[in-house]
Amino acid sequence: MIDLPVIDKVSAQRLCTIKDVIIDMKEYRIHALICRERFLGRSFEALLFKNVEAISQNGITVTGRAGRMNIRNLMAERRRFQSYQGILGKVVQSSKGEPMGIIRDILVDTSTGIIKAYELSDGYFDDFLRGRRIVELGHVHTLTEKNVDIKGNTAQYTFETK
């Protein structure tokens, strides 16, 4: 979703460009999308995900300007909300404390905003040789400052990144 344009459903006007995603770590879903205004390159604000009508590779359609909020108010609750950029690079650990890999991307159900899986890497060299792994999040996981702890068994599969 990063760098996709946001388009008003009613006017078909381009509103802004997505620069980050805010995730609600209590519900493990997208809470808001951080935008940069077209005309004011340094002006950031958040659009609530509940106002998203559709997501495609061409852009994100929203129901008007309703639901915009100030980012500072949103990020005041750091324990509940994390940015997408802040989650990338964290180590994922199994329930036994064993490292599973580093988060390189987050896979989300675009209709509900629920986090479905993490894309994990063991490093660039291993990505080239073996590809990256997807860890589905069917079980509870906890985000700390340094890592993500997964409790219970998770489904894993590898895909080619070549």
C-alpha positions as CSV (number, residue, x, y, z in Angstrom):
1,M,0.0,0.0,0.0
2,I,3.0,2.3,0.5
3,D,3.1,4.9,-2.3
4,L,-0.4,4.2,-3.6
5,P,-2.6,7.2,-4.3
6,V,-5.7,7.8,-2.2
7,I,-8.8,8.6,-4.3
8,D,-12.1,10.1,-3.1
9,K,-14.9,7.8,-4.2
10,V,-17.4,10.6,-4.8
11,S,-15.3,13.2,-6.7
12,A,-12.7,10.7,-8.1
13,Q,-10.1,13.3,-7.0
14,R,-6.7,12.2,-5.8
15,L,-6.3,13.2,-2.2
16,C,-2.8,12.1,-1.1
17,T,-0.2,9.4,-1.3
18,I,0.2,6.6,1.4
19,K,3.5,6.9,3.2
20,D,3.0,4.5,6.1
21,V,0.4,2.3,7.7
22,I,-0.6,2.3,11.4
23,I,-1.4,-1.1,12.9
24,D,-3.5,-1.7,16.0
25,M,-1.5,-4.3,17.9
26,K,-4.4,-5.2,20.2
27,E,-6.6,-6.2,17.2
28,Y,-3.8,-7.0,14.8
29,R,-5.3,-5.0,12.0
30,I,-4.7,-1.8,10.1
31,H,-6.1,1.2,12.0
32,A,-5.0,4.1,9.8
33,L,-3.1,5.0,6.6
34,I,-0.6,7.8,6.8
35,C,-0.8,10.2,3.9
36,R,1.2,13.0,2.5
37,E,-0.7,15.8,0.9
38,R,-0.1,16.4,-2.8
39,F,0.4,20.1,-2.6
40,L,2.0,20.4,0.9
41,G,4.8,17.9,0.7
42,R,5.5,18.0,4.4
43,S,2.0,17.8,5.7
44,F,1.1,14.4,7.1
45,E,-2.2,13.1,8.4
46,A,-4.0,9.8,8.9
47,L,-7.0,8.3,7.2
48,L,-8.9,5.8,9.2
49,F,-8.9,2.3,7.5
50,K,-12.7,1.9,8.1
51,N,-13.2,4.6,5.4
52,V,-11.4,2.5,2.8
53,E,-13.8,1.2,0.1
54,A,-11.4,-0.7,-2.1
55,I,-7.7,-1.4,-2.6
56,S,-6.2,-2.2,-5.9
57,Q,-2.8,-1.9,-7.5
58,N,-3.9,1.4,-9.0
59,G,-4.9,3.1,-5.7
60,I,-7.0,3.2,-2.6
61,T,-10.6,4.4,-2.8
62,V,-12.0,6.1,0.3
63,T,-15.4,7.6,1.2
64,G,-14.5,11.2,1.2
65,R,-12.4,13.2,3.7
66,A,-14.3,12.0,6.7
67,G,-12.2,10.2,9.2
68,R,-9.0,12.2,8.9
69,M,-7.1,12.6,12.1
70,N,-3.9,14.1,13.5
71,I,-0.9,11.7,13.6
72,R,0.4,13.0,16.9
73,N,-2.9,12.1,18.7
74,L,-2.7,8.6,17.1
75,M,0.9,7.9,18.0
76,A,0.5,9.0,21.6
77,E,-0.7,5.5,22.3
78,R,2.6,3.8,21.3
79,R,1.8,0.5,23.1
80,R,-1.4,0.1,21.1
81,F,-0.3,1.4,17.7
82,Q,2.8,0.7,15.7
83,S,3.8,1.9,12.3
84,Y,4.5,-0.5,9.5
85,Q,8.0,0.9,9.1
86,G,8.6,0.3,12.9
87,I,7.7,-3.4,12.6
88,L,9.9,-4.1,9.6
89,G,13.3,-5.5,10.7
90,K,12.1,-7.1,13.9
91,V,13.1,-10.6,14.7
92,V,10.3,-13.2,14.9
93,Q,10.8,-15.8,17.7
94,S,9.0,-19.1,18.1
95,S,7.2,-20.1,21.3
96,K,10.5,-21.8,22.3
97,G,12.4,-18.5,21.9
98,E,14.2,-19.7,18.7
99,P,14.6,-17.0,16.0
100,M,12.5,-17.7,12.9
101,G,13.7,-14.8,10.8
102,I,13.4,-11.0,10.3
103,I,10.2,-9.3,9.2
104,R,10.6,-8.0,5.7
105,D,6.9,-7.5,4.9
106,I,3.4,-7.8,6.4
107,L,0.6,-9.6,4.5
108,V,-2.9,-8.1,5.2
109,D,-6.4,-9.0,4.2
110,T,-7.2,-5.9,2.2
111,S,-11.0,-6.2,2.8
112,T,-10.8,-6.3,6.6
113,G,-7.3,-4.9,7.4
114,I,-6.4,-8.0,9.5
115,I,-2.8,-9.1,9.5
116,K,-2.6,-12.6,8.1
117,A,1.1,-13.3,7.9
118,Y,4.6,-12.0,8.1
119,E,7.2,-12.4,5.3
120,L,10.4,-13.5,6.9
121,S,14.0,-13.4,5.7
122,D,17.2,-14.9,7.0
123,G,19.3,-12.4,5.1
124,Y,19.9,-11.4,1.5
125,F,22.2,-14.3,0.8
126,D,19.7,-16.9,2.2
127,D,16.9,-15.1,0.3
128,F,18.7,-15.6,-2.9
129,L,19.5,-19.3,-2.2
130,R,16.4,-20.5,-0.5
131,G,13.8,-17.7,-0.9
132,R,11.8,-16.0,1.9
133,R,9.3,-17.7,4.2
134,I,5.7,-16.8,5.0
135,V,4.5,-17.3,8.6
136,E,0.8,-17.3,8.9
137,L,-0.5,-15.8,12.1
138,G,-3.3,-18.1,13.2
139,H,-2.2,-17.8,16.8
140,V,-1.4,-15.1,19.3
141,H,1.7,-13.1,18.8
142,T,3.2,-10.3,20.9
143,L,5.2,-7.4,19.6
144,T,8.0,-6.0,21.8
145,E,10.5,-3.3,21.2
146,K,13.0,-5.8,19.7
147,N,11.0,-8.7,18.4
148,V,7.8,-10.5,17.8
149,D,7.0,-13.6,19.9
150,I,4.7,-16.2,18.4
151,K,2.9,-18.5,20.7
152,G,1.7,-21.9,19.5
153,N,2.2,-23.6,16.2
154,T,2.2,-21.6,13.0
155,A,2.0,-22.6,9.4
156,Q,5.2,-21.8,7.4
157,Y,6.0,-22.0,3.7
158,T,8.8,-20.8,1.5
159,F,8.6,-19.0,-1.8
160,E,11.2,-18.0,-4.4
161,T,12.3,-14.4,-4.5
162,K,14.2,-14.7,-7.7
